[in-house]
Amino acid sequence: MNGKHAWMPVSPCGDGCVDHSTASVGPVRAAWRLLAAATVMLSGALVVLAVFCVRGPARAVLLRQWFRVLLRAFGVRLRVIGPVFQDNPGRGVLVVSNHVSWLDELAIDAVQPIRLVAKRDIRDWPVLGRLITAARTVYLDRERLSLLPATVAELAVALRDGAAVGIHAEGTTWCGVASGRYRPALFQAALDAGVPVRPVVLRYLQDSTPSTRPAFIGSDTLVDSMRRVLRARGLVVEVHVLDEVAPGRASSRRELAALVQQEAERVAGGGSTAGAVEVPAQRVHAAGTATRVA
């Protein structure tokens, strides 16, 4: 994708970054996964209706469970390392993660449904777009720089109101092995609201080795990337939830972005998975908590 202004992030990751040689399942297993994923996504229409009919903790439980089931239908196991995103539900927090794949939103909402900032294209995705929108996603038009201050102001209001808001700090997708510089613009919302920042690192693994198979880069269409995921054997998404960066540790958005990236880089290249626990999709727990099952 070519940037239309200097602020728009551009990733050098292209088609050649995807390793197609990693372990694959057979066509029958892939077809079964496709059927299962299609069934879950079609059920999403009912989930959207239910989300608008329920309030409070039940909404978060419903959304989180649906995203977990969808991940598992695609053959992806979820592994969570660290505390919850928002350890104080009454206090806002800016959740900052890297960006690799369309699976990122599913993995984050499968841990705890939060308000995500996403590119506006996602809103038009079949079924998935509606579910991600139902999770109160804020859409960012990256081609219209003039709208950025209003987006920052909207995020600051949500954070002051106690919401957990998630951003992909690189601004575009990378392959998952290489990563980009954290863009500082949206960090201003955390400074304006006086709330902490929670670094999160997403890692995709096959046989305990970092995998670029789920990446959504280069000339990929959503269908291309989904097809690779459906064929991947033993794909795991690790969600590393790091310690909060408290308000006051940085005086500017650039300083804050650099500090958060420094924290994230400790695990992005292959940090320890000690304490990691896979989350089974069929278990439902109280809202606002990241599930840990021994």
N, C-alpha and C positions, 0 to 999 in steps of 0.2 A: 504494500500500500504506500503511495506517495503522499507525503505530508503537503498540505495546502498552505501552511504557515509555519513559522519557525518553531512555534510551541508544540505542534503536533508530533508526538513520539513516532519514530520509525524504527522497526527492528530489522537487523541484518539477517535474522534467521529466515531461511528459505526452505524449499522442498528438499534440498540435499541434507538438511539437518535431521531429518526423520530417519531413524534406523528401522528398516523394514525386515531385518533379519532376526529380530527377537522372536521368542517362542510364540507360536500361534495355535489356536484350537482348530479343529476340523470344520468343514462346511456345515455339518449337521448341528454341531454345538453353536456355531455362529448364527445359524438360522433360528435355533431355539431361543437364543438370547434376543435376536431381533423381534421375535414374536412376543417374548416376555416384556421387552422394553416398549413395544408398540401398545401392548395391553395396558401397561402402567401409565403411559402417556395419555392414552385415550381416557383412562379413568381420571386424568387430571382435570377434565372438564367438570366432573362432579366435585373434585377437590376445590376448584375455583369457586363454585357455588357455595360449598360448605364454609370456605374461608370467610366469605362475605356475610355468612349467617351467624358465625360464632365470634365471641370476643374473649379477650384475656388469654390466660395460659393455654386454653384448648386450641386456639388458633396456631400457636407456635408448635404444639405437640403434633397437630395434624400435618402442618407443612413439613416439619422435620422428618416425620415418619415417611411421608410420601417421597421426599428426596432420597432418603436412605434406601427405600425399596427400589427406586429408579436406578440408583447407582449399582445395586446388586443385580438388577435385571440386565444391565449392560456388562456384567461380569467383573465389576470393580469392587474391591473390598476397601472399606474405610478404616483407617487407623489414626487415632487421635493421641497426640503427645502433648502434655501440659495442661494448664488449668482451662477454665471456661473463658470465652471471649469477654464476658461482662460479669465480673464477680460481684458487682453491686448493681442490681437491676434499676435502682433509682438514679444512677449516675451515668451520664453519657460516656461513650468511649469510641474513639476512631480506630477501627480494625483495618490494618494495612497489610496487604499480602502481595506476593508476586503474581504473575499472570502467565499461564501456560496454555490453557485449554478451555473449551466450553464446559468441561467437567468441573472447573474451579467453582462456579456458582453453585453447582449441585453439592459439591463437597462441603462448602462453607455453610450452606443452609441445612445440610444434613447434620452438622454439629450443633448449630444454633441459628435459626432464621433471623437474619438481621437486614437492615436497609442497605442494599448494595448500590454503588454507583457503577453503571455499566453503559457501554456505547449504545446509542439509540437503536442500532440494527437489531439488537437482541429482542426488542419489544415485538418485532414482526416474526420471530421464530414460531413455527406451528406448535401449539400446546405449551412447549417449554416457555415461550415468551410470556404467555398468560400467567403461568405459575410463578415465574420470576417477578412479573409485575405485581401479582397478588401479594408477594412478600414485601411490597412497598419499595421497589427498586426506584432509584433516582436515575434518570437517563441523561447522559451527557452527549451533546452534539460537539464532537471534537473539531469539526470543520468550521464552527462558528465561535471564534475566540471571544467575541463580544458577550456571549452568554455565560462565560466562566464566572464572573463576579456574582451573578445571581445564583449560580449553582453552589458556590462557596457559602453564600449567605443562607441558602436553604439548608445546607448541611449543618451550619452552625446553629440554626434554630432547632433542628432535630436533636443535635447533641446537647444543647441546653435543656431540652425537654426530657432528657434521660435515655435517648435511643442509642443503640449500638449501630454504627454506620460503617460499612466496609468499602474500601477503595482498593483498586489494583494500582499500586504505586508506579509501576513502569509505564502505564498508560497504553500499552499494547502487549500482544503476546510474544513470548520468547520460547525457545525450544525446551526449556526445563533443565538443560545442562548449562548453557550460557544464560546470562540475565542482564538486565539493563539498569541504567541509573534511575533512582527513584525521583520522580518529578515532584517538585515542592508545592505546586499551586494549591492542591486540595488540602495540604497539611495546614493551610491558613485557617481552615474551619475549626480545627482542634485548638489552635492558639486563640481564636476569637471566642470560643466557647469555654476555654479554660478547663479542658478535659484531658485525660491521659490518652496515649496512643498504645494500641496493642499490636505488636508485630506478629504476623502469622506467615509461616513458610509452607508452601504446598510442594510436595515432592511426589513424583510418580515413579514407581518401581516395578520391575519384573525380576523375580528370583533375587531379590534384595539388591538389585543393581539399578541405578537411575535409568529411566526409559524415556525416550523422546516420542514414543509411539502415539501418545494421546495429544501431542502438540497440535495447535490450530494455527498454522503459519503459512507463509508463502502464498501459493496459488490455491490453497485448500478451500474447498467448500465445506459447509457443515456436514454434508453427507459423506465426503471423503474422510473426514476425521472420525465420524461415527463408525464408519466401516472398519477403520483400523482398530478402534477400541473394541468393537464386537469380535474381532479375530484375535485379540491379544490374550495370551495365556498368563494367568497369575498376576493380573494388574492390580496394584495396590496404590491408593492415594493416601499419603501421610499428611496430616494437618498438624504442623508443629505450632503450638500456641505459646509464645514467649512471654516473659515478664513485661508488665506495662512500663512504658516510658512516662514518668510522672510529669504533670504540668510544671513548668519552670525550669526544666533541664535544658531547654533551648529557647533562645530569644527571638529567633526568626524562623520562617518556614524552611529556608534552605538548610539551616543548622539542624532543625528537627528532622527533615527528610534524610540528611546524611547520617544522623545518629541512629535512626530507625533502621536504615539500610545496613549500617555496621552491625547492629544486633542480629539482623536477619541473616547476614552472610556467615555467621558462625555455624549455622546448620544447613544453609542452602546447598553447600557443596558436599554434604554427606555427614551431617552431625549424628550423634548417638541417638538410637531409638530406644534407649533404656526407658522402661515405664510405658512403652507403647502398648495399647490394647485395641484390638479390632472391635468395631461396633457392629453387632448383628442387626440386620435391618428389621427383624421382626419384633424387637423390644421397644416399648414406648415408655418414656420417662417424663418426669415433670418438666415444664417449660423452663427455659433459661439455664439449663445445665448441660454440660457436655457429658455424654454417657461414658462410664468406665465399667466394663464388665470383666471380672476376674475369671 
